[in-house]
């Protein structure tokens, strides 16, 4: 069985989808934000249920779509513990297993390109990120890189795998798709047959240009690709007891979880949870909230099922307050509800809250952190 290999031409990034043939449960490795529609279409094409988004490291040349896929597909996020991706639900250590159906992916800590970089073994395949490329390797001159560490990761961890193991890198710039451990041991131009000192000298002499998107990509990737500029402004506004209304936002306003709860309990509003069934099952749910999953992805036609369910659930004389995981999807859903003629509000920080805003702004924290009613399945 082969992985599904997808390619982003702008960053020469490979994304991989693996799945269990019986359960159709899937994982995606190194997704790219500008390709989220493609990846969601791939999941639909193969009839897959995405359980996990997995990073090999915090990339410097593109922004991940891990957060978007968590929002839209109900996946959980996993990342190497040493990369500082604090928004990832699971922080992976060397030897950890990610399960999907009857399949599993094994994490290998392979530092060097970055201190936290990981590779992943599945059956007789290894996904090497930027640690080992085809006839090359990732650079080591920024972002906690170390040529000496990379040498040991390749020669002692990856080259210890069977020679027949297929190598699937995160990038290739010459149209090559895969290699093997045996081929790289025998012929990799940078490391095959080299001593550690020789390899370090080669890496130190590369003098590569700085990645064009590093200043944008790395901070975004440390929060799973979800950028919070607009949310940050909204969170600050929500410190007041009344909703903050912005002229250009195309919905009634943003409200704190507490205000939304008060409206709901008084009968002035209907609470709609736009997360997927899978999210509610994994993370928790709000008793008596109306579950209507928001599944309109960028560039796709409107979802008539969402429209019909929302209009059936919300009387015209009541507000609707919409909640998702972190307050991203619910904005889109609030805009759509407004187009349908409803008075719609987005619940800031959603159900779980935004770890970035908690740490750096001291604002809000989501429905659960407010101590509002919820239950676990």
N, C-alpha and C positions, 0 to 999 in steps of 0.2 A: 504494500500500500504506500502511495506517495503523498506527500503534503500538497496542498494547493498553493502554488507560488504566484504571488501578485507583485507588480512592479510599479513604482512611482518614478517616472522619468525625470521629474524636476530635481530630485535628490538622489537618484539612482538607488533607491531603497527597495529591498525585497521585504514583503510582508507574507507571512505563512499562516495558513489555516489548516488545522489538523482536527480530525473528528473520529468518533467511534461509529462504525458502520451500522451497528444495531440500534443504539439509542439516539444517534444523530447529535449527540452532545459534542461541542466543539470548543477549541481554544484558538486565539489569534495571537501571533507573535509580531511585535514591532509594527503596529498599524500607524498609518499616516493620516493626519487630520483632513488634508485636502482630498483624500480618497475614501472618506467615510461612506458616501453613497455607493461607490463601487463595492466596498466590503459588505455593506448591508444587502446589496443586491446578490452578492455571492452567497451569503447565508441563505437567502430566500431561494436561490436557484437550486441549492443542494438540500434544502429542507432541514437546515441546521438550527440548533438551539445553542447560542453562544453562552458558555459558562464563564470563560476567563479571557481577559486581555493580559498579555504578558510582555514585559519589556526586557531586553537584554542589557540595557543601560539607559541613562539619560542622554539622548542623542543631541548633537550640536548642529545638525544640518537640516532637521525638519522637526515639526511638532507632532507629537503623538495624538491619536484620536481615542486613547484609552478612556478618558472621561466621557467623551461623546458616546462611545459604544456602551459604557455602563449606563448612561442615561437612556439611550434609544433601544438597546437590546437586553437590558437587565443583567449584563455580565458583571462579574466581580473583577477587580483589578489586582494584579500581582506584579511585584517588581523586586529587584535585588535589594537586600537590606542595606547594603553599603552605598547605595546611590542617592540616598536622601530624598526619595520620592515619597514624601510623607502622606500623600493622599491615597496611596495604594492600600487596598484593604488587607493584603497579605504581604509581609516583608519576608522574602525568601532567603534562606540560608543554604549553604552547600549541602547537597544531598536531599533536600526537600523534594517531595513529590506533589505534582499537580494532577488530580484525577479528573477524567472526563469519560463517562461511561465506564467501560472496562479497560480503557487506555490510561496511561500515565506518562507524565513528562518529568524527567529528573534534572534538577538544577545542579550545575557545576560552577563553582566560583572560579572565574578565570580573569583575575585583575590584570591590569596593564594598560589597556586603552583608557579605562577609568578604574579607579580603585574598587568600585563595586561591580564591575562587569561580570555577567554570567552567560554561560552557554547552556543549552538544554538538549538532553538526549531523549529520543523517542524511538523505540524499536532499534533499527540499525541506521538511524539518522541522527545528526547533531546539528543544532542551529547555533552558529558561532558568533552572531552579532558582528561587532567590529574587532573581535579578538583575532580570528583567523579568517582571512579573505582568500580568494582564489589566486594563488601565486603571489600572495602578499599578506599584509596584516594591517590592523588599525594603527593610526598614529599615536604617539605617546607624549606629545609635547604640550599638552594642556589638560585641564579638567582632571587633576590628580593622576595623570598618566605616569607610567614607569616602564621604561624599556626592559629593565631587569626583571620586573614582575611579569611582563608580557612573555618574555623568553621562557620563564618557568611554567607559566600557564599553558603555553603551546606545547612545549617539549615534554612536560611531566603530567599534564592533565589531558589535553586533547590528543596528543600523540600516543597516549596510553590506551586509547580506544582501538578496537580492531581496525586493521587496514581497510577493510571493506566498508566501513562506516561512511555513509554519504555526508558530505559537508555542504550545508546550506548557509551561506553568509548573509549578513544584513545589507551588503552593498556589492555591486560590481559595475565597473565603468566601461567594460568592453563587451557587454552582451553575453557573458558567460553565466550559466545558471547554477551550476553545482560542481563539486569536485569530490574527492574522497580523502580520507585520512592517509591512506597509502600514497596517493599521488602527491599530497602536500609534504609528507615526510621525505619523499624522494626528490622533489623538484621545486619546492617553494623558494623563489629567488631570494627572499630576505632571511630565511631561517634554516633551510635544509642544509645540513652539514656544517653549520656555523657554531662556533663557541659563543658563550654568553658575551664575552668582550667584543667579538666581531659583530654580533647582532646589535649590541648597544651602540657601537660606533656607526653602523649603518643607519640606525634610527636617529641618532644625534645629528647626522649630516643631511637629513632630508630637506630641511628648510621649506616646509610646505606653507602655502598661504593660509591665513586665518579663515575658518569657515565663515561664509557670508552671513549666516543667520544665527550665529552662536549667541549673540546678546539677546535675541528674541527667543530662540528655541530652548536653551537650557533652563531659564526660569519657568517657562511654560511647561516644560516636561517634568519639572519637579512638583507640579500640581496636576499631573496626569493629563496635561494639555488643556485644562480648563482655565481660561484667563478671566480674572474677576474684576476688571476695571469698572464695568457698569454695575456689577453686583455690590462692589465696595461702596460706590456712591449711594446706592439704594439702601444698603445696610445702615449707613450713617443717618440717613433720613428717617429710618424706622425707629430711631431712639425716641421720637415723639409719639404720643399716644394715638394720633390720628394718621391715616394713610398719607404717604407722600405721593403727590400726583405730578407727573411730568407731561408737559404739553405734547411732546413728540413720541410718547411711548406707545400710544395706540391701544391702551387699556386703562381701566379706572385708576389703578394705583398699586403700590406695594404695601403690604401690611406685615406686621410682626406676627409670629405664631400665636402669641397671647391674644392679640386683637382679633385675629381670625377665629380663634376658639371662642372668644366672648360673643362675637356675632353669630357663630354657629349655634351656641348653646341658647342664645336668646331667640332663635328662630328667624333672625334677620337674613341669614345666609345659608347656603348649601355648601358643604365641604366636599370637594371632589379630589380624589387621589389619582393622579395621572401616571403613576408608576406602573410597571408591568406586574402581572401576577407573580412572576418569579422573584422580583424584588421584594414584594410584600411577604412572600414566603420565607426568603432568606433573612431579611433584616427586621421585619416587624410591620404591623398594620395598625390602623386607627379604627376601633370598633365604630360601626355605623357611618363611616365615611363612604361616599359613593365611589366605587372603583371604576374608572374609565381610562384605560391606557392611552397615552398620547403617542401615536405612531406615525405622525406626519414628519417625514425626514426632509431635509433641504432639497429643493428641486423636484419633489414629487407632487403628484396631484393631492388635493384635499382628501381627507379620510371621511367618507360619508358615515361610517359606523360611529366615529367619535361624535360627529355633529348630531346625529340622531339620538345617541345615548345622552348627550349633554342636554339637549333641548327637552328630552323626556324627564330628566332628573331635576331640572331647575325651573321653578315657576317664574313667570315674567316679573312678578312683584318682589322677587328676592335677589339678593346679591349671590354671586358664586365666588368662593375662595378656592384657589387651585394650588395643590401641593405636589412636588416631585421629590427627588432625592436631595438635591442641593439648591434648587431654585433656578434652574436653567430651562428645563422643559416646560415648567409651569408658566414661564413668561410667554413662550410661543403659544401655549394652550390658552392663556388669558387673552392674547391678541385675537386668536380665532374665536373665542367665546364672545368677544366684543363685536367682531364682524357678524356674529349670529344674533346680535341685538341684546345680549346680556350685559349686566353690570358686573364686570369681572375683575378680580384682584389676584395678584400673585403673592404667595406666602414666602417671605424672604427666608433664605437659608434652608428651605424645604424641611424634609423629615430628619435628615441626619446632620445637617449643618455643613459648613465649609471649614475644614481644618485650617486653611490658610487665613481666613478672616478671624477665626477664634484666636489664633496665635499672634497675629500682627495688628488687629484692630480692636480686639476686645468686644466685638459686637455680637449680639444674638447668639446663635449656636444651634438653631434648628428646633423642630417640634419636641424631640426627645429631651434635649438639654434644658428646655423650659419646664420639664416635669409635667407635660400635658399627657392625657391618657393615650396609651398605645399598648399593644400586646404582641407577644412572640408566638409563632405557631409551634 
